Amino acid sequence: MGTVRRPGSYTCGIDAAMDVIGGKWKVLILWALNERTLRFGELRRQVPGVTEKVLASHLRELEGDGIVHREEHAEVPPRVEYSLTPRGVALNDALEPLGAWGRENVLRDTAAGAASG
């Protein structure tokens, strides 16, 4: 497992999960890959604002944690595609209620504030 700490070093399941998805970009990368397999450039366009360096680093970490699958195709020019592993799909399924909470409690409040302002 790539960046994951020793199991005994976590205080709870949330701590362990946050170790895998910590930071702004990893969850957005997972969400983009939820739709379909993407090449690096496509993925970068799906996650606006992420730098090439950070995207490459996060993809390596997610691959090391067994969340993302990287497939190289022996072609000219070389083609590399990224997709979710079954573990990554399960992680996205676990994140869905969090996304629903954000839509219900934050996006709605933001839209209401904009409408009244």
DSSP file (Angstrom, degrees, kcal/mol; ACC not computed):
  #  RESIDUE AA STRUCTURE BP1 BP2  ACC     N-H-->O    O-->H-N    N-H-->O    O-->H-N    TCO  KAPPA ALPHA  PHI   PSI    X-CA   Y-CA   Z-CA
    1    1 A M              0   0    0      0, 0.0    64,-0.3     0, 0.0    63,-0.1   0.000 360.0 360.0 360.0 128.1    0.0    0.0    0.0
    2    2 A G        -     0   0    0     62,-1.9    59,-0.1    59,-0.2    60,-0.1   0.969 360.0  -3.0 -57.0 -89.3    1.5    3.3   -1.1
    3    3 A T  S    S+     0   0    0     58,-0.4    -1,-0.2    17,-0.1     2,-0.2   0.410  96.4 121.8 -93.6   1.7    0.9    6.2    1.3
    4    4 A V        -     0   0    0      1,-0.1    12,-0.0    60,-0.1    16,-0.0  -0.442  56.7-133.1 -72.8 136.2   -1.2    4.3    3.8
    5    5 A R        -     0   0    0      1,-0.2    -1,-0.1    -2,-0.2     5,-0.1  -0.175  40.9 -70.2 -75.2 174.7    0.1    4.3    7.4
    6    6 A R    >   -     0   0    0      1,-0.1     3,-2.2     3,-0.1     4,-0.3  -0.438  46.8-118.6 -64.3 140.4    0.3    1.2    9.6
    7    7 A P  G >  S+     0   0    0      0, 0.0     3,-1.3     0, 0.0    -1,-0.1   0.833 111.7  57.9 -53.1 -36.6   -3.1    0.0   10.7
    8    8 A G  G 3  S+     0   0    0      1,-0.2    -2,-0.0     3,-0.0    -3,-0.0   0.606  93.9  68.1 -71.0 -10.5   -2.3    0.5   14.4
    9    9 A S  G <  S+     0   0    0     -3,-2.2     2,-0.3     2,-0.0    -1,-0.2   0.509  81.2  92.1 -89.5  -2.7   -1.5    4.2   13.8
   10   10 A Y    <   -     0   0    0     -3,-1.3     3,-0.1    -4,-0.3     4,-0.0  -0.661  59.7-156.6 -91.0 146.3   -5.1    5.2   13.0
   11   11 A T  S    S-     0   0    0     -2,-0.3     2,-0.3     1,-0.3    -1,-0.1   0.718  74.9 -16.1 -90.8 -23.4   -7.5    6.4   15.7
   12   12 A C  S  > S-     0   0    0      1,-0.1     4,-1.8     0, 0.0    -1,-0.3  -0.957  76.2 -86.1-164.9 176.8  -10.7    5.5   13.7
   13   13 A G  H  > S+     0   0    0     -2,-0.3     4,-2.6     1,-0.2     5,-0.2   0.846 123.4  55.6 -64.3 -35.5  -12.0    4.6   10.2
   14   14 A I  H  > S+     0   0    0      2,-0.2     4,-2.9     1,-0.2    -1,-0.2   0.913 105.8  52.3 -63.7 -41.9  -12.4    8.2    9.2
   15   15 A D  H  > S+     0   0    0      1,-0.2     4,-1.4     2,-0.2    -2,-0.2   0.916 111.3  47.0 -58.3 -45.0   -8.7    8.8   10.1
   16   16 A A  H  X S+     0   0    0     -4,-1.8     4,-1.0     2,-0.2    -2,-0.2   0.917 113.4  47.7 -64.7 -44.3   -7.7    5.9    7.8
   17   17 A A  H >X S+     0   0    0     -4,-2.6     4,-2.3     1,-0.2     3,-0.7   0.907 109.3  53.2 -64.3 -41.8  -10.0    7.1    5.0
   18   18 A M  H 3X S+     0   0    0     -4,-2.9     4,-1.6     1,-0.3    -1,-0.2   0.799 100.7  61.6 -65.6 -27.6   -8.7   10.6    5.2
   19   19 A D  H 3< S+     0   0    0     -4,-1.4    -1,-0.3    -5,-0.2    -2,-0.2   0.858 110.8  40.3 -64.1 -33.5   -5.2    9.4    4.9
   20   20 A V  H << S+     0   0    0     -4,-1.0    -2,-0.2    -3,-0.7    -1,-0.2   0.881 128.7  28.1 -81.3 -41.0   -6.1    8.0    1.5
   21   21 A I  H  < S+     0   0    0     -4,-2.3     6,-0.5     5,-0.0    -2,-0.2   0.338  85.4 141.8-106.4   6.6   -8.3   10.9    0.2
   22   22 A G     <  +     0   0    0     -4,-1.6     4,-0.3    -5,-0.2     3,-0.1  -0.073  45.3  38.0 -53.5 147.4   -6.7   13.8    2.1
   23   23 A G  S  > S-     0   0    0      1,-0.1     4,-0.5     2,-0.1     0, 0.0  -0.160  93.7 -79.8  97.1 167.5   -6.4   17.1    0.3
   24   24 A K  H  > S+     0   0    0      1,-0.2     4,-0.7     2,-0.1    -1,-0.1   0.860 117.0  47.1 -72.5 -38.2   -8.5   19.0   -2.2
   25   25 A W  H  > S+     0   0    0      1,-0.2     4,-2.4     2,-0.2     5,-0.2   0.801  93.8  67.9 -86.2 -30.8   -7.6   17.1   -5.4
   26   26 A K  H  > S+     0   0    0     -4,-0.3     4,-2.6     1,-0.2     5,-0.2   0.904 102.0  47.8 -61.3 -42.8   -7.9   13.4   -4.7
   27   27 A V  H  X S+     0   0    0     -4,-0.5     4,-2.4    -6,-0.5    -1,-0.2   0.899 112.6  49.9 -65.0 -38.6  -11.6   13.4   -4.2
   28   28 A L  H  X S+     0   0    0     -4,-0.7     4,-2.1     2,-0.2    -2,-0.2   0.864 109.9  51.1 -67.7 -34.9  -12.1   15.4   -7.4
   29   29 A I  H  X S+     0   0    0     -4,-2.4     4,-2.2     2,-0.2    -2,-0.2   0.933 111.1  48.3 -64.1 -46.6   -9.9   13.0   -9.3
   30   30 A L  H  X S+     0   0    0     -4,-2.6     4,-0.9     1,-0.2    -2,-0.2   0.908 110.9  50.7 -60.1 -42.4  -12.0   10.1   -7.9
   31   31 A W  H >X S+     0   0    0     -4,-2.4     4,-0.6     1,-0.2     3,-0.5   0.900 109.6  50.1 -64.9 -40.3  -15.2   11.8   -8.9
   32   32 A A  H >X S+     0   0    0     -4,-2.1     3,-0.8     1,-0.2     4,-0.7   0.891 111.3  49.0 -64.0 -39.1  -13.9   12.4  -12.5
   33   33 A L  H 3< S+     0   0    0     -4,-2.2    51,-0.4     1,-0.2    -1,-0.2   0.609  93.6  77.5 -77.2 -11.1  -12.9    8.8  -12.8
   34   34 A N  H << S+     0   0    0     -4,-0.9    -1,-0.2    -3,-0.5    -2,-0.2   0.837  94.6  49.5 -64.6 -32.0  -16.3    7.6  -11.6
   35   35 A E  H << S-     0   0    0     -3,-0.8     2,-0.3    -4,-0.6    -1,-0.2   0.921 125.6 -40.8 -74.9 -45.7  -17.8    8.4  -15.0
   36   36 A R  S  < S-     0   0    0     -4,-0.7    -1,-0.3    46,-0.1     2,-0.2  -0.982  70.7 -63.7-170.5 171.2  -15.3    6.6  -17.2
   37   37 A T        -     0   0    0     -2,-0.3     2,-0.4    -3,-0.1    46,-0.2  -0.508  56.1-167.0 -67.8 136.8  -11.6    5.7  -17.9
   38   38 A L  E     -A   82   0A   0     44,-2.4    44,-3.1    -2,-0.2     2,-0.1  -0.960  20.5-128.2-132.8 147.8   -9.6    8.8  -18.7
   39   39 A R  E  >  -A   81   0A   0     -2,-0.4     4,-2.6    42,-0.2     5,-0.2  -0.463  42.4 -99.7 -80.7 165.3   -6.2    9.7  -20.1
   40   40 A F  H  > S+     0   0    0     40,-0.7     4,-2.5     1,-0.2     5,-0.2   0.914 122.5  47.3 -55.5 -49.8   -4.0   12.1  -18.2
   41   41 A G  H  > S+     0   0    0      1,-0.2     4,-1.8     2,-0.2    -1,-0.2   0.882 112.7  49.4 -62.4 -39.4   -4.9   15.1  -20.3
   42   42 A E  H  > S+     0   0    0      2,-0.2     4,-1.6     1,-0.2    -1,-0.2   0.910 111.4  49.8 -64.3 -41.7   -8.6   14.4  -20.1
   43   43 A L  H  X S+     0   0    0     -4,-2.6     4,-1.0     1,-0.2    -2,-0.2   0.894 107.4  53.8 -64.7 -40.2   -8.4   14.0  -16.4
   44   44 A R  H  < S+     0   0    0     -4,-2.5     3,-0.4     1,-0.2     6,-0.3   0.888 109.1  48.9 -62.5 -38.4   -6.5   17.2  -16.0
   45   45 A R  H  < S+     0   0    0     -4,-1.8    -1,-0.2     1,-0.2    -2,-0.2   0.815 108.0  54.8 -69.8 -29.5   -9.3   19.0  -17.9
   46   46 A Q  H  < S+     0   0    0     -4,-1.6    -1,-0.2     1,-0.3    -2,-0.2   0.687 109.2  49.5 -76.0 -18.1  -11.9   17.4  -15.7
   47   47 A V  S >< S-     0   0    0     -4,-1.0     3,-1.7    -3,-0.4    -1,-0.3  -0.688  86.5-158.0-121.0  75.6  -10.2   18.7  -12.6
   48   48 A P  T 3  S+     0   0    0      0, 0.0     3,-0.1     0, 0.0    -3,-0.1  -0.255  72.7  24.2 -59.9 136.4   -9.7   22.4  -13.3
   49   49 A G  T 3  S+     0   0    0      1,-0.3     2,-0.2    -5,-0.1    -4,-0.1   0.122  86.6 123.0  99.2 -20.5   -6.9   24.1  -11.4
   50   50 A V    <   -     0   0    0     -3,-1.7    -1,-0.3    -6,-0.3     2,-0.1  -0.555  59.3-128.8 -75.5 137.9   -4.9   21.0  -10.6
   51   51 A T     >  -     0   0    0     -2,-0.2     4,-2.6     1,-0.1     5,-0.2  -0.470  17.6-116.4 -81.9 158.9   -1.3   21.3  -11.8
   52   52 A E  H  > S+     0   0    0      1,-0.2     4,-2.5     2,-0.2     5,-0.2   0.903 116.0  51.8 -59.2 -42.1    0.3   18.5  -13.9
   53   53 A K  H  > S+     0   0    0      2,-0.2     4,-2.2     1,-0.2    -1,-0.2   0.926 112.1  44.1 -62.6 -47.0    2.8   17.8  -11.1
   54   54 A V  H  > S+     0   0    0      2,-0.2     4,-2.9     1,-0.2     5,-0.2   0.908 113.3  51.3 -66.8 -42.2    0.1   17.5   -8.4
   55   55 A L  H  X S+     0   0    0     -4,-2.6     4,-2.6     2,-0.2    -2,-0.2   0.937 111.5  47.1 -60.3 -47.0   -2.1   15.4  -10.6
   56   56 A A  H  X S+     0   0    0     -4,-2.5     4,-2.0    -5,-0.2    -1,-0.2   0.913 114.0  48.4 -61.5 -42.7    0.7   13.0  -11.5
   57   57 A S  H  X S+     0   0    0     -4,-2.2     4,-2.2    -5,-0.2    -2,-0.2   0.928 113.0  46.5 -63.9 -46.3    1.7   12.7   -7.8
   58   58 A H  H  X S+     0   0    0     -4,-2.9     4,-2.9     1,-0.2     5,-0.2   0.883 110.3  53.2 -66.0 -38.2   -1.8   12.1   -6.6
   59   59 A L  H  X S+     0   0    0     -4,-2.6     4,-2.3    -5,-0.2    -1,-0.2   0.910 109.2  49.5 -62.9 -40.9   -2.4    9.5   -9.3
   60   60 A R  H  X S+     0   0    0     -4,-2.0     4,-2.6     2,-0.2    -2,-0.2   0.921 113.0  47.1 -62.5 -43.5    0.7    7.6   -8.2
   61   61 A E  H  X S+     0   0    0     -4,-2.2     4,-1.8     2,-0.2   -58,-0.4   0.927 112.8  47.8 -64.7 -44.9   -0.4    7.7   -4.6
   62   62 A L  H  <>S+     0   0    0     -4,-2.9     5,-2.9     2,-0.2     6,-1.2   0.863 112.3  50.3 -64.8 -35.3   -4.0    6.6   -5.4
   63   63 A E  H ><5S+     0   0    0     -4,-2.3     3,-1.5    -5,-0.2    -2,-0.2   0.926 109.5  51.0 -66.3 -43.8   -2.5    3.8   -7.5
   64   64 A G  H 3<5S+     0   0    0     -4,-2.6   -62,-1.9     1,-0.3    -2,-0.2   0.810 108.5  52.3 -62.7 -30.2   -0.2    2.8   -4.6
   65   65 A D  T 3<5S-     0   0    0     -4,-1.8    -1,-0.3   -64,-0.3    -2,-0.2   0.417 117.8-112.9 -86.1   1.3   -3.2    2.7   -2.3
   66   66 A G  T < 5S+     0   0    0     -3,-1.5    21,-0.3     2,-0.2    22,-0.3   0.727  89.7 109.2  77.7  21.3   -5.1    0.4   -4.7
   67   67 A I  S   <S+     0   0    0     -5,-2.9    18,-2.2     1,-0.2     2,-0.4   0.801  73.8  40.5 -97.2 -36.7   -7.7    3.0   -5.6
   68   68 A V  E     -B   84   0A   0     -6,-1.2     2,-0.5    16,-0.2    16,-0.2  -0.918  68.9-145.9-119.2 140.3   -6.7    3.8   -9.2
   69   69 A H  E     -B   83   0A   0     14,-3.5    14,-2.0    -2,-0.4     2,-0.5  -0.908  10.6-157.8-104.5 130.8   -5.6    1.5  -12.0
   70   70 A R  E     -B   82   0A   0     -2,-0.5     2,-0.5    12,-0.2    12,-0.2  -0.940   9.1-170.8-109.5 124.7   -3.0    2.8  -14.5
   71   71 A E  E     -B   81   0A   0     10,-2.9    10,-2.6    -2,-0.5     2,-0.5  -0.964   6.9-158.3-122.1 121.0   -2.9    1.0  -17.8
   72   72 A E  E     -B   80   0A   0     -2,-0.5     2,-0.5     8,-0.2     8,-0.2  -0.815   6.4-154.4 -95.4 132.3   -0.1    1.6  -20.4
   73   73 A H  E     -B   79   0A   0      6,-3.2     2,-2.1    -2,-0.5     6,-1.4  -0.929  19.2-128.6-107.3 127.5   -0.8    0.8  -24.0
   74   74 A A        +     0   0    0     -2,-0.5     2,-0.3     4,-0.1     6,-0.0  -0.519  64.2 123.3 -77.5  82.2    2.2    0.0  -26.1
   75   75 A E        -     0   0    0     -2,-2.1     4,-0.1     4,-0.1    -2,-0.1  -0.849  66.6 -86.1-133.1 167.6    1.4    2.4  -28.9
   76   76 A V  S    S+     0   0    0     -2,-0.3    -2,-0.0     1,-0.2     3,-0.0  -0.980 123.0  29.7-119.3 117.6    3.1    5.3  -30.7
   77   77 A P  S    S-     0   0    0      0, 0.0    -1,-0.2     0, 0.0    -2,-0.0   0.620 115.1-112.4 -71.4 158.7    2.5    7.8  -29.2
   78   78 A P        -     0   0    0      0, 0.0     2,-0.4     0, 0.0    -4,-0.1  -0.254  30.1-153.8 -59.5 144.7    2.3    6.0  -25.8
   79   79 A R  E     - B   0  73A   0     -6,-1.4    -6,-3.2    -4,-0.1     2,-0.4  -0.988  11.4-174.5-125.3 128.5   -1.2    6.0  -24.3
   80   80 A V  E     - B   0  72A   0     -2,-0.4   -40,-0.7    -8,-0.2     2,-0.4  -0.985   5.8-168.7-123.3 131.1   -1.9    5.7  -20.5
   81   81 A E  E     -AB  39  71A   0    -10,-2.6   -10,-2.9    -2,-0.4     2,-0.4  -0.921   7.1-152.5-122.3 147.4   -5.4    5.4  -19.1
   82   82 A Y  E     +AB  38  70A   0    -44,-3.1   -44,-2.4    -2,-0.4     2,-0.3  -0.940  21.1 160.9-119.5 139.5   -6.6    5.7  -15.6
   83   83 A S  E     - B   0  69A   0    -14,-2.0   -14,-3.5    -2,-0.4     2,-0.3  -0.935  40.6 -91.9-146.6 168.3   -9.7    4.0  -14.1
   84   84 A L  E     - B   0  68A   0    -51,-0.4   -16,-0.2    -2,-0.3   -17,-0.1  -0.646  31.8-139.1 -84.5 141.2  -11.0    3.1  -10.7
   85   85 A T     >  -     0   0    0    -18,-2.2     4,-2.5    -2,-0.3     5,-0.2  -0.404  38.6 -95.6 -80.9 170.5  -10.3   -0.3   -9.1
   86   86 A P  H  > S+     0   0    0      0, 0.0     4,-2.3     0, 0.0     5,-0.1   0.878 131.6  53.8 -55.8 -35.6  -13.2   -2.0   -7.3
   87   87 A R  H  > S+     0   0    0    -21,-0.3     4,-1.9     2,-0.2   -20,-0.2   0.885 107.9  49.7 -65.2 -38.2  -11.7   -0.5   -4.2
   88   88 A G  H  > S+     0   0    0    -22,-0.3     4,-2.4   -21,-0.3    -1,-0.2   0.883 108.9  51.3 -67.3 -39.5  -11.9    2.9   -5.8
   89   89 A V  H  X S+     0   0    0     -4,-2.5     4,-2.4     2,-0.2    -2,-0.2   0.920 109.9  50.1 -62.4 -43.5  -15.5    2.4   -6.8
   90   90 A A  H  X S+     0   0    0     -4,-2.3     4,-1.9     1,-0.2    -2,-0.2   0.882 109.7  51.3 -62.7 -37.9  -16.3    1.4   -3.2
   91   91 A L  H  X S+     0   0    0     -4,-1.9     4,-1.7     2,-0.2    -2,-0.2   0.917 109.7  49.0 -65.6 -43.0  -14.6    4.6   -2.0
   92   92 A N  H  X S+     0   0    0     -4,-2.4     4,-1.3     1,-0.2    -2,-0.2   0.895 109.0  53.4 -62.7 -38.7  -16.6    6.7   -4.4
   93   93 A D  H  < S+     0   0    0     -4,-2.4     3,-0.3     1,-0.2    -1,-0.2   0.895 108.8  49.6 -61.2 -38.7  -19.8    4.9   -3.2
   94   94 A A  H  < S+     0   0    0     -4,-1.9     4,-0.4     1,-0.2    -1,-0.2   0.814 110.1  51.2 -69.4 -29.8  -18.8    5.8    0.4
   95   95 A L  H  X S+     0   0    0     -4,-1.7     4,-2.1     1,-0.2     3,-0.4   0.684  88.3  83.8 -80.2 -18.7  -18.2    9.5   -0.7
   96   96 A E  H  X S+     0   0    0     -4,-1.3     4,-2.4    -3,-0.3     5,-0.2   0.896  88.5  50.4 -55.2 -46.3  -21.7    9.8   -2.3
   97   97 A P  H  > S+     0   0    0      0, 0.0     4,-2.2     0, 0.0    -1,-0.2   0.862 109.1  53.1 -61.9 -32.1  -23.5   10.6    0.9
   98   98 A L  H  > S+     0   0    0     -3,-0.4     4,-2.2    -4,-0.4    -2,-0.2   0.911 109.2  48.4 -66.8 -41.5  -20.9   13.3    1.7
   99   99 A G  H  X S+     0   0    0     -4,-2.1     4,-2.4     2,-0.2    -1,-0.2   0.892 110.5  51.3 -62.8 -40.0  -21.6   14.8   -1.8
  100  100 A A  H  X S+     0   0    0     -4,-2.4     4,-2.4     2,-0.2    -2,-0.2   0.901 108.8  51.3 -64.2 -40.3  -25.3   14.7   -1.1
  101  101 A W  H  X S+     0   0    0     -4,-2.2     4,-3.0     2,-0.2     5,-0.4   0.918 110.0  49.7 -61.5 -43.3  -24.8   16.5    2.2
  102  102 A G  H  X>S+     0   0    0     -4,-2.2     5,-2.5     2,-0.2     4,-2.1   0.902 111.7  47.7 -63.2 -41.9  -22.8   19.2    0.5
  103  103 A R  I  <>S+     0   0    0     -4,-2.4     5,-1.1     3,-0.2    -1,-0.2   0.913 118.4  41.3 -63.6 -42.3  -25.4   19.7   -2.2
  104  104 A E  I  <5S+     0   0    0     -4,-2.4    -2,-0.2    -5,-0.2    -1,-0.2   0.877 128.6  25.3 -74.2 -39.4  -28.2   19.8    0.4
  105  105 A N  I  <5S+     0   0    0     -4,-3.0    -3,-0.2    -5,-0.2    -2,-0.2   0.722 131.7  25.1-105.2 -24.6  -26.5   21.9    3.1
  106  106 A V  I  X5S+     0   0    0     -4,-2.1     4,-2.7    -5,-0.4    -3,-0.2   0.828 121.6  44.1-108.3 -52.5  -23.8   24.1    1.4
  107  107 A L  I  ><S+     0   0    0     -5,-2.5     4,-2.5     1,-0.2     5,-0.2   0.908 116.3  49.5 -62.3 -40.5  -24.8   24.6   -2.3
  108  108 A R  H  ><S+     0   0    0     -5,-1.1     4,-2.5    -6,-0.3    -1,-0.2   0.927 112.5  47.2 -63.4 -44.3  -28.4   25.3   -1.3
  109  109 A D  H  > S+     0   0    0      2,-0.2     4,-2.4     1,-0.2    -2,-0.2   0.890 112.2  50.4 -64.4 -39.2  -27.3   27.8    1.4
  110  110 A T  H  X S+     0   0    0     -4,-2.7     4,-2.0     2,-0.2    -2,-0.2   0.914 112.0  47.0 -64.8 -43.0  -24.9   29.4   -1.1
  111  111 A A  H  X S+     0   0    0     -4,-2.5     4,-2.0     2,-0.2    -2,-0.2   0.892 112.5  49.8 -66.2 -39.5  -27.7   29.7   -3.8
  112  112 A A  H  X S+     0   0    0     -4,-2.5     4,-1.8     1,-0.2    -2,-0.2   0.898 110.7  50.2 -66.6 -39.1  -30.1   31.1   -1.2
  113  113 A G  H  X S+     0   0    0     -4,-2.4     4,-1.2     1,-0.2    -2,-0.2   0.883 110.7  48.9 -65.4 -38.4  -27.5   33.7   -0.1
  114  114 A A  H  < S+     0   0    0     -4,-2.0    -1,-0.2     1,-0.2    -2,-0.2   0.867 110.5  51.4 -68.0 -36.7  -26.9   34.8   -3.6
  115  115 A A  H  < S+     0   0    0     -4,-2.0    -2,-0.2     1,-0.2    -1,-0.2   0.844 114.2  42.6 -70.3 -33.6  -30.6   35.1   -4.3
  116  116 A S  H  <        0   0    0     -4,-1.8    -1,-0.2     1,-0.2    -2,-0.2   0.674 360.0 360.0 -86.9 -16.0  -31.2   37.3   -1.3
  117  117 A G     <        0   0    0     -4,-1.2    -1,-0.2    -5,-0.2    -2,-0.2   0.463 360.0 360.0 -91.0 360.0  -28.1   39.4   -1.8
